[in-house]
Structures are given as C-alpha cells and as structure tokens.
Amino acid sequence: MVFKALSDPTRRRVLELLKARPMSAGELSAHFDVSKPTMSAHFAVLREADLVASEKRGKSIVYQLKMSVLEEALLGFTTAFGWELQDARADKRNTRKQKRVTE
C-alpha cells in the first residue's frame, strides 16, 4: 500500500510539503490545480497507507507526516534490493549513548 501511495507525484508532493509542518487540507490543496474531491482521494490513499495522520480541528482537517512509517518503507525497499543503508535512528541513539558514557 505504501508504494501505491508513493507512485503518484501529487501524493509525493503532499508528503514533501508536510515535511516542513502539519498543514490543513485547504493549505495543501492550494498547492495543486486539481478539484477538492481529487485531493480528498489523494489524502485518503495517504491515510490508508499510514503515511499521514489527520486530525479534525474545527471545520478543518490537519494532516501530519508519519515519518517513521515512510522511513521503514524505504528501508524495506532498499533491503529488498540488497542495498545497505544505515538506520539513521539507530546511529543517533548510539551517538547519544556514547556521549553519555564519555561525559
């Protein structure tokens, strides 16, 4: 499901926009020249793939990127092709542990 969501350029651009900060559906839609129902369908695919979280705030729906899900999907993809990538999260944890030990 994640790769289906990532296969569309509009959905990839939505994820890029959400990297900066959470945004409402209206704010996101303003970046695209498509109808509201089309954008709603894109948001639904991203939610179904668990790449974004949505929260109702008054009359608006605010979307937020779920980076850990995206990271895991991309790491799984690279592993399937035999590419060796370091897990950045593990590297950060190890760096923090080493700093505590040396302090």
N, C-alpha and C positions, 0 to 999 in steps of 0.2 A: 504494500500500500504506500510506503514512503516513496518508493521510486516512481510510482504513478504520479504522486503529488509533485515530485521534483521534475517530472518530464515536461511540464508546461512552463513557458517563460514568464507568464503573468504571475503564477504562483511563486516561482523563484524570486521574482522582483518583490513580491509581497514580503517574503522572508528576509530579503536584503533590507527593506525598509524597517522591518521590525527589529533588526539587529540594533538599530540606533535607540529605539524606545518603544514602549507599548503605544499603539495608535488605535483610534476608533475606526469603525468600518467606513465612515464618511471620509475621514482623513486619508485612509488608504485608497479609497475609490477615486479620490481627486487626482491621483497619480496616473489614472488609466482612462482611456477613451472607450469604455465599454458600459453596458447597461448595469443597473443595480442588481437585477436578477443574475446576470452573468458573474458579477463579483461575489454575490451570495453563494453561488455554486462553487466558485474557487475557494471561498472561506470554508465551506462545508468539506471539501476534499482535504484541505489542510488540517481541519479539526479531526476528521476521520483518521488521518494518518498520524495523529497525535503530535503534529509539528507545531501547533499553536494552541494556546489556551484562550478561551473567551470568557468575558465577564460582563454581565449586564450592569450598566451604570446609568440610571435614569432611563432616558429614551435611546441611549447609545449602547453599542456593543464594543467593548475594547478588547483588542487582540494583543497577545504577548507571545513572543517566540519561546518555544521549549527547546533550548539549545542542546540539552543533554540527549534528547531523542534524535536530533539531527546528527550530533556527533557520533552516537552509537551506530546509526545507519551508515554513515560514511566510513567509519572504521570497519564495519562488517563488509562493506563493498570492497574496500581495499584488501582486506584479508582474503576475500573470495578470489581475488586475482593474484594473491601471493605477494602483494606489496607490503613491505614492512614500514609501518608508521608508529612513532612513539605515541603513547597515550599522554597527551598534554596534561590531563588532570593528575595522572599518577606522577608525572615529573614535578608538578607544582607541590604535591603532597610530600614527595621525597625531599625537595628543596627546603620546605618549611621544617621538616623533621631534622635535617642536617643543621639548619640554623639554630634550632633549639638546643641541639646536642653541643654545638661549639660555643654557645653563649654562656 
